[in-house]
Amino acid sequence: MASEDYPSLNERDPDGLKPDGGHFKIMVVDDSMFVTKQLSQILTSESYEVVAIAENGEIALDKYKTLYPDIDLVTMDITMPKMDGLECLKKIIEFDKNAKIIMISAIGKQDLVKESLLIGAKNYIVKPLNRAKVLERIKNALS
């Protein structure tokens, strides 16, 4: 039998691939190991490359500056120790006004989410994470 008899179940390219075939590079910033693991799995399932993980804003800022300009997007928890997501968002945008950052927040933090969007976040995702929403918001921020 020819291979055409069995069409591929996944006809589309994964969202994590750029038009040139390279991978979009993403940094995941969250103080919860569970959330960073969950996000990393969701992202790698669509061929995004998780290039860094940071557990607070201070580490995230350092890693962003080190990886720049070879980083396409950051997912950023709002509530973290040492430097919270809003402060880190401000500092990354001061450093790179074109940074693409999606905030991640628990339900009930609408005021902080609004503030982050005013500062320059591209979008937000509410915990608990929904795989389809995570991928849709990241794809939209990158397109």
URTACOR-V895039 format. One record per pair of residues at least 12 apart in sequence whose C-alpha atoms are under 10 Angstrom apart, sorted by the first residue. I is the first residue (numbers start at 1). J is the second residue. Records with the same first field share a line. If there is no record, write none. Layout:
I=J  J
This chain:
13=46  47
14=44  45  46  47  48
15=43  45  46  47  48  135  136  138  139  142
16=43  44  45  46  47  48  49  135  138  139  142
17=46  47  48  49
18=47  48  142  143
22=47  48  49
23=44  46  47  48  49  50  72
24=43  47  48  49  50  51  70  71  72  73  139  142
25=43  47  48  49  50  51  52  67  70  71  72  73  74
26=40  43  48  49  50  51  52  53  70  71  72  73  74  75  100  101  138
27=40  49  50  51  52  53  54  60  63  64  67  71  72  73  74  75  76  101
28=40  43  50  51  52  53  54  55  60  73  74  75  76  77  102
29=52  53  54  55  56  57  59  60  61  74  75  76  77  78  80  85  103  104
30=53  54  55  56  57  60  75  76  77  78  79  80  81  84  85  104  105
31=53  54  55  56  57  76  77  78  79  80  81  84
32=54  55  56  77  80
33=53  54  55
35=77  104  127  128  129
36=53  54  55  75  77
37=53
38=129  131
39=75  129  130  131  134  135
40=52  53
41=131
42=129  130  131  132  134  135
43=131  134  135  138
45=135
46=135
49=71  72
50=71  73  74
51=63  67  70  71  72
52=64  67  71  74
53=74  75
54=76
55=76  77  80  81  82  83
56=76  77  78  79  80  81  82  83  84  85  88
57=76  77  78  79  80  81  82  83  84  85  86  87  88  89  91  92
58=80  81  82  83  84  85  87  88  91
59=82  83  88
60=74  76  83  85  88  89  92
61=83  87  88  89  91  92  95
62=92
64=92  95  96  99
65=92  95  96
68=95  96  99
69=96  99
71=99  100
72=98  99  100  101  141  142
73=99  100  101  102  122  138  141  142
74=89  92  99  100  101  102  103  121  138
75=100  101  102  103  104  121  123  124  125  134  138
76=88  89  101  102  103  104  105  121  124  125
77=89  102  103  104  105  106  124  125  126  127
78=102  103  104  105  106  109  112  113  116  124
79=104  105  106  109  112
85=103  104  105  112  116
86=103  112  113  115  116  117  119  120  121
87=116  119
89=101  102  103  116  117  119  120  121
90=116  119  120  121
92=120
93=119  120  121
97=120
98=120
99=120  121  122
100=120  121  122  123  138  141  142
101=116  117  120  121  122  123  124  138  141  142
102=116  117  120  121  122  123  124  125  134  137  138  141
103=116  117  121  122  123  124  125  126
104=123  124  125  126  127  128  129  134
105=124  125  126  127  128  129
106=125  126  127  128  129
107=125  126  127  128
108=126
109=126
110=126
113=125  126
121=141
122=137  138  140  141  142
123=137  138  140  141
124=137  138
125=137  138
